[in-house]
Amino acid sequence: MLLWREIMWKSLKDKLTDTCFDLIKSYYDNQVADIKLIFILIESYLAIDFPHKMFIWLNDEEITVLNEKLYENYFEKPFLQNTEEFYRSKAIFDLENISVIEYLEKFTPYINKDMELIYSYLPSSTQKQLIKLIYEIFLKDHLDIIQNHIDKLIHEENIQDLDMIYKIVKQIPIIKNQIIEIIENYFYQTGIKTIEYLRETANNDLNVYIETIFDIRKKFLILIQQASNDEQSFTTALNKFCSQFIYYNRMTYIANDIKQSLDLLVKYFDTILIKGNKSIEKINLEKFNQIMIFLNYIEDENFLENFYKEILRKLLFDQLTISNNNKESIVSLESDSEDILRFYKNLWDKYEISSKTISQKKTMNEISIMAIKIWQKYVFHRLNKQIIKACLDLIKCERNNEVINTHLIGRVIQSYVTLGFGEDTKTNTNNNNDNNNRMTSPALTIYKDYFEIEFLKDTEEFYRLESVTFLVNNSVTEYLKKVAQRLDEEVHRTQSYLHSSTLQILIENLEEILIHDQIQLIYAEAKILLHSESHQDLALLFRLVNRIPNVTIELNKIVENHIYNMGINTIEHVSETAINDPRVYIETIIDIHKKFLKLIQNAFNNEKSFTTALDTACSKFINNNTITQTAGITTKSSELLARYCDVLLRRGNKTVEETDLEEKFNEIMVVLNYIEDKDHFLKLYQKLLSKRLLHQLIILNEYEGLIISKLKQIYTYEYTTTVERMYQDIIISKTLMSEYEKFCKNPHLTDLVNFSAIILNSKSWPFLIPSNLILPIELKSTFNSFIDFYTDLHHRRKLTWVHQHSKGELQTFFTSQKYTLQVSIYQMVILLLFNKTLNWKVKQIQDETQIKSELLRQILSGLLKSKILICKEISEDEYLNDSDIKENYSIRLATDFISFYFKPEVCLIKKCIDILIEKEYLKRDSNENDVLHYLN
């Protein structure tokens, strides 16, 4: 970079600078110029510019390189000089050949063109200097010419050109200030000339003088708003002019009194308010606003106070009284209610107009109080009773569905509230003279003492009479609808034209009259509506009763008793069937709960106290009803609920679709929450679950897991863990048996039979300790192989066979046709004995198997009844009891038991097949209808 600077740049710098300026000149002349080359040149200047002195070696000589500020010295300064020369010649040429306004119109394109160049290619350090230079050349250097032209435009009132000039020059303070001075001087000179021109007329007609001042200000205000967009500095100039002009003009000069304008203002005001003058009826807010603006320019506070007092006295006193034999008397009112209120409203409207100026002065508190006191003395205290009666009569008419002018009442209420300002200020001024803010917080003493008390009294009388009359001719339900309607009407009435502070006490009074005083009738109606299941009407009744504290307590009891009685009666109606059918019993309870839950939601908005009433009632009739009393045990509901769960979850249940099961589980949890003896339910559920799991009767593992997860929400971890472990044991056992099947492929293992085991945790499963049993030799190899397999996996665990829950299959080889018998493990052990010999004494069977005598007799009794075994000491026609079997009886195997044991009719076989197909144990072949397939 240093070499470039010393060798290349120094030899080319002058030529580069000249070329660059030629391009810029072409650009300003709107010729085609590649401005990007300028940008490249500037970048190179900045790149080889160094902030301090440096040393380099060139041809073995040390060369000192000084910081020469290359960009500033070789581009920026020459650029600004050339630009200044260009624009100065341009400005002089334009001012000689075009008008000032055209000259200024061309200024904006110049600025825009330079801005494009500045922001695209020039550094920020150059931007400020260039913009300042352009403003000085075009505007500041020719300020006299521009000022003269602005002065001309102001006199011509050329607002459009003034607006354009202002937008251009407003960013230059010196020019902006010059314009303000010109405008201010123009205002003053024009005002002086206008007054001079109208002096003779104004002397004879003071209205001309005051209204001319209004017109002058209005005219100049419009000029400022349109020419400067209401710029604050120009508005200030107008205010300054007005303040001077009011005190110093031709009229004040001739009168030799700078307060002449103030005296004329008083006379002007007095003239338009003289009694009998037509202008009284035409007083409007615009005129008072103009006067207020005039007064804003007056600094004499004493004058202002005296002026307001006199005007208010004349306005209020003269308008509100009439002369009769030199005595003052209030206007006589013998018209109807609306006419009375309309008269009062008109007076109040005039009072408000006269008070508009007062509210705009911060120091006028005393005058404001005086105005209110004048009104109270000459109007309020004389008309109050008539006005209140007229208001109440109109409100009564509206309550009787007549159309009234509510605006009239609203204006009366507004006046009563406003009168509270004076009362509030009077009571607080002596306590704190500095507390002027009290004027902004109206006291409601006048409104409440004179109107609200009478209004509430009249309202109470009206509604007491109406409620008694209405109930004589209508039902209580219709009465409640009427009450709701009336409450809404009164809320709307208060919001429309009364003061908001009345609403609360009004509604409380109405609730006491219309609801609380009729509460016994309402309670009686609630019972009727509950029996008729009129949810909509009950909802209305509840909304009304709920408005009054503590009244819903009795309604809660009514609802609770109704639900309880309905529950008791419904269960009693199905008791004969339900006592042995868990489905009927539990689904009846669920239906009752659903029905009344819907009632609580629809009629009582799911309010907590009514939800509690539902829970209390359900808990009562579920735990103590006809069925529990008939069964003689309080846990009957727990038992039936557990059995209902078993019905739903047991395989073969087709009455419940799979998609409904989760909903059923939720319903079960609802009923379970009401069961008092939940521990008993869980024990029964655990017992029935064990049977489903052991006998593979579950529908789907997911459903068992789902209901267990829901039980966790009710029971503690300790309780549900037991049930969950039972379920997990079945899943783990399936994996274990898969491993055992692999183990059995060992060639050293012989004499094995098809075998499947379920490993159960003894702490989780509800089984008694099994009795001893000697296994037959046919099973020993298989059992021993599984014990070896399991102990290898779990060295510290001990297996105990639960024979009472074991079962198997035996195949007959001694019959002409082979049969497969499904038997318990005890039956299997006994039947396998007959492979040794065909006849056994009962005592021998016991000794051989070690089955307890009582259990053995039960098993033999079953085999004898099924004709698989035969005992010659027992007659076939004799009814067999377990105790009938003696130790010395001889038992033998029947060889033809199938012939008399299984002889069904064809119709019965078809019926059984249909049942098995329905329960998804079998299915018909799609091609051959007579072929059946067994489903795993």
ABEGO torsion letter per residue (X at the ends): XAAAAAAAAAAAAAAAAAAAAAAAAAAAAGBBBBAAAAAAAAAAAAAABBABBBBBBBGGBBBBBBBAGAAAAAAAAAAAAAAAAAAAAAAAAAAAABBAAAAAAAAAAAAAAAAAAAAAABBAAAAAAAAAAAAAAAAAAAAAAAAAAAAAAAAAGBAAAAAAAAAAAAABAAAAAAAAAAAAAAAAAAAAAAAAAAAAAAAABAAAAAAAAAAAAAAAAAAAAAAAGGBAAAAAAAAAAAAAAAABBAAAAAAGBAAAAAAAAAAAAAAAABBGBAAAAABBAAAAAAAAAAAAABABAAAAAAAAAAAAAAAAAAAABBBBGGBBBBBBBABBAAAAAAAAAAAAAAAAAAAAAAAABAAAAAAAAAAAAAAAAAAAAAAAAAAAAAAAAAAAAAAAGBBBBAAAAAAAAAAAAAAAAAAAAAAAAAABAABAAAAABBBAAAAAAAAAAAAAAAAAAAAAAAAAAAAAABBAAAAAAAAAAAAAAAAAAAAAABBAAAAAAAAAAAAAAAAAAAAAAAAAAAAAAAAAGBAAAAAAAAAAAAABBGAAAAAAAAAAAAAAAAAAAAAAAAAAAAAABAAAAAAAAAAAAAAAAAAAAAAAGGBAAAAAAAAAAAAAAAABBAAAAAAGBAAAAAAAAAAAAAAAABBGBAABBAAAAAAAAAAAAAAAAABABAAAAAAAAAAAAAAAAAAGABABAAAAAAAAAAAAAABBAAAAAAAAAAAAAAAAAAAAAAAAAAAAABAABBGBBBBBBBBBBAAABBBBBBBBBBBBAAAAAAAAAAAAAAAAABAABBBBBBAAABBBBBBBAABABBBBBBBBAAAAAAAAAAAABABBBAAAAAAAAGBBAAAAAAAAAAAAAAGABBBAABBAABBBBAAABBAABBBBBBAAAAAAABBBBAAAAAAAAAAAAAAGABBBBAABAABBBBBX
